[in-house]
């Protein structure tokens, strides 16, 4: 499944995607520029944030907001 299909499927399921994949980040950025709907992406560079910090920040995001808060946006970790 390609990045575009992943974003579409996440949208169908009402899900926000977490990724460390630069290509998925690029697809989300293109959708922002073209104003194409997606549910949101949370991105962390593999070498710049530890797994523990990702989990901590994802927990904060999950508890502090709603999935709709990330609609058509990219959130970068670490917070």
C-alpha positions in Angstrom: 0.0 0.0 0.0 1.4 3.4 -1.0 1.6 6.5 1.1 -1.4 8.1 -0.6 -3.5 5.0 0.1 -2.4 4.9 3.7 -3.6 8.5 4.2 -6.9 7.7 2.5 -7.4 4.6 4.6 -6.6 6.4 7.8 -9.2 9.0 6.8 -11.8 6.4 6.2 -11.1 5.0 9.7 -10.9 8.4 11.3 -7.3 7.8 12.4 -4.3 10.0 12.7 -1.0 8.4 11.5 2.3 8.3 13.4 5.3 7.9 11.1 9.0 8.1 10.9 8.9 7.8 7.1 10.1 10.8 5.1 8.0 9.8 2.1 4.8 9.8 4.1 5.7 13.2 5.5 6.2 14.5 1.9 2.8 13.1 0.8 1.1 14.9 3.8 2.9 18.1 2.9 1.7 17.9 -0.7 -1.8 17.3 0.5 -1.6 20.4 2.6 -0.4 22.5 -0.3 -3.1 21.2 -2.6 -5.7 21.4 0.2 -6.5 17.7 -0.1 -8.1 16.3 3.1 -6.3 14.0 5.4 -6.8 13.2 9.1 -3.4 14.3 10.3 0.2 13.0 10.6 2.5 12.9 13.6 6.1 12.7 12.4 9.3 12.0 14.3 12.7 11.7 12.6 14.3 8.4 13.4 17.6 9.8 14.6 16.3 12.9 16.5 13.9 11.4 19.0 14.0 8.3 21.1 11.2 5.7 21.2 10.5 6.6 24.8 10.2 10.3 24.0 7.9 9.4 21.1 5.6 7.4 23.4 5.6 10.2 26.0 4.7 12.8 23.4 2.1 10.6 21.7 0.4 10.1 25.1 0.3 13.8 25.7 -1.2 14.4 22.2 -3.8 11.7 22.8 -4.8 12.9 26.2 -4.7 16.7 25.5 -6.8 16.8 22.3 -9.1 15.2 19.9 -8.2 13.6 16.5 -10.0 16.5 14.8 -7.4 18.9 16.2 -4.9 17.4 13.8 -7.0 17.4 10.7 -5.0 18.5 7.6 -1.9 19.1 9.8 1.5 17.6 10.5 2.7 17.5 14.1 6.4 17.1 14.6 8.0 15.3 17.6 9.6 15.9 20.0 7.0 18.4 21.3 
